């Protein structure tokens, strides 16, 4: 492996962070709007169910970001290891970086599934 191999992942991780940050921002706006409405509406079962799902989604997004950051850091350590000639260690670090990236993407998948579940609850209780 040469030094450009781990460097190829940097743009992908950067794009993931933009998407993750956008999802977190959208959730924060939604949570704030749902919790600032009058308390009568918060007692609604549909609203409680949606807020519970939103809590889970925030946790998943946090984990997505943590594993994405770890992947980025391990890619940097891979490049440093290659630069100083520790090819064997670089291979292990790169493998671990890929594993962290896959973990981040799996949490993203779970978060998307939770998101669609919340939409299903909303549609089920609406008149449409």
Secondary structure, DSSP 8 states (H G I E B T S, - for coil): --HHHHHTHHHHHHHHHHHHHHHHHHHHHHHHHHHSS-HHHHTSHHHHHHHHHHHHHHHHHHHHHHHHHHHHHHHHHHHHHHHTT-HHHHHHHHHHHHHHHHHHHHHHHHHHHHHHHHHHHHHHTS--
